[in-house]
Amino acid sequence: MKQAKSKGLCPMHYRRVHPQKSSYKSRLYYRDRDRAIQFLGGKCVRCGFSDHRALQIDHKKGRVKEPRQDMTCTKLYADVLINSHKYQILCANCNWIKRHEEREVPGPRTRKVLED
């Protein structure tokens, strides 16, 4: 099991011992996410769905080829505010439909629809 930074605790135990640290990071994450979503319009650009729990930030041009291992959520949300022309808001359903239509999903490209 991966060891946490403090006293060799596993991550789950570390969160129990230091709940204020994980809740602080969580609050920052949701604050930044909500700001980015509101900045981009606050609703799905395809269907108009506006429940923040199912909204996702999507690259307009599909999957970006540049490495993003060092791009944390905070950096992504900051990039959204700087380069808003590259991003759009889609609900989870519309995002997967777009990924399928633009062939961004790995695996089989076509599926047969069985009719009853």
C-alpha positions as CSV (number, residue, x, y, z in Angstrom):
1,M,0.0,0.0,0.0
2,K,1.2,3.5,-0.8
3,Q,2.6,5.3,2.2
4,A,1.4,8.8,3.1
5,K,3.8,11.6,3.9
6,S,3.3,11.7,7.6
7,K,4.6,8.9,9.9
8,G,4.4,6.2,7.3
9,L,0.6,6.0,7.4
10,C,-1.4,4.6,4.5
11,P,-3.5,7.2,2.7
12,M,-6.8,6.1,4.2
13,H,-5.5,6.3,7.8
14,Y,-3.7,9.6,7.0
15,R,-7.1,11.1,6.0
16,R,-8.6,9.9,9.2
17,V,-5.8,11.4,11.3
18,H,-5.7,14.7,9.3
19,P,-9.3,15.3,8.1
20,Q,-8.8,19.1,7.9
21,K,-6.1,18.7,5.1
22,S,-8.2,16.5,2.8
23,S,-11.3,18.7,3.3
24,Y,-9.3,21.8,2.5
25,K,-8.0,20.4,-0.7
26,S,-11.5,19.2,-1.6
27,R,-13.0,22.7,-1.0
28,L,-10.3,24.2,-3.2
29,Y,-10.9,21.6,-6.0
30,Y,-14.7,22.2,-6.0
31,R,-14.3,26.0,-5.8
32,D,-11.9,26.1,-8.8
33,R,-14.1,23.6,-10.7
34,D,-17.2,25.7,-10.1
35,R,-15.5,28.9,-11.2
36,A,-14.2,27.3,-14.4
37,I,-17.7,25.9,-15.2
38,Q,-19.4,29.2,-14.5
39,F,-16.8,31.0,-16.6
40,L,-17.6,28.7,-19.6
41,G,-21.3,29.3,-19.3
42,G,-22.5,26.9,-16.6
43,K,-24.5,24.5,-18.9
44,C,-23.9,21.9,-21.6
45,V,-23.4,23.6,-25.0
46,R,-25.3,20.7,-26.8
47,C,-28.3,20.0,-24.6
48,G,-28.4,22.8,-22.0
49,F,-28.2,20.5,-19.0
50,S,-27.0,22.6,-16.0
51,D,-26.5,20.2,-13.0
52,H,-22.9,20.8,-12.0
53,R,-22.5,17.2,-10.8
54,A,-22.6,15.9,-14.3
55,L,-20.9,18.7,-16.2
56,Q,-17.4,18.1,-17.6
57,I,-14.8,20.4,-19.2
58,D,-14.1,19.3,-22.7
59,H,-11.4,20.2,-25.3
60,K,-13.2,21.5,-28.3
61,K,-10.7,19.9,-30.7
62,G,-10.8,16.5,-29.0
63,R,-8.0,14.7,-27.2
64,V,-5.0,16.9,-26.8
65,K,-1.8,15.2,-27.9
66,E,0.5,17.1,-25.5
67,P,1.6,15.3,-22.3
68,R,-0.6,16.2,-19.4
69,Q,0.9,14.2,-16.5
70,D,2.0,17.4,-14.8
71,M,-1.4,19.1,-15.4
72,T,-3.1,19.1,-12.0
73,C,-6.8,20.0,-11.7
74,T,-5.9,23.4,-10.4
75,K,-3.6,24.0,-13.4
76,L,-6.3,22.8,-15.8
77,Y,-8.9,25.2,-14.3
78,A,-6.4,28.1,-14.5
79,D,-5.8,27.2,-18.1
80,V,-9.6,27.2,-18.7
81,L,-9.7,30.8,-17.5
82,I,-6.8,31.9,-19.7
83,N,-7.6,29.9,-22.8
84,S,-11.4,29.6,-22.7
85,H,-11.6,29.4,-26.5
86,K,-10.1,25.9,-26.3
87,Y,-12.7,24.5,-23.9
88,Q,-16.4,23.9,-23.7
89,I,-18.8,22.5,-21.1
90,L,-20.6,19.2,-21.9
91,C,-22.7,17.0,-19.7
92,A,-21.4,13.5,-19.3
93,N,-23.7,12.0,-21.9
94,C,-23.0,14.6,-24.6
95,N,-19.2,14.3,-23.8
96,W,-19.3,10.5,-24.4
97,I,-21.4,11.0,-27.6
98,K,-19.0,13.6,-28.9
99,R,-16.0,11.3,-28.1
100,H,-17.6,8.4,-30.0
101,E,-18.6,10.6,-33.0
102,E,-15.1,12.1,-33.3
103,R,-13.5,8.7,-32.7
104,E,-11.7,9.7,-29.5
105,V,-12.7,6.5,-27.7
106,P,-10.2,3.6,-28.0
107,G,-11.5,0.2,-29.0
108,P,-14.1,-0.9,-31.6
109,R,-15.1,2.0,-33.8
110,T,-18.5,0.7,-34.8
111,R,-21.1,-1.3,-33.0
112,K,-24.2,-3.0,-34.4
113,V,-27.4,-1.9,-32.8
114,L,-29.7,-4.9,-32.3
115,E,-33.3,-4.2,-33.1
116,D,-36.1,-6.1,-31.3
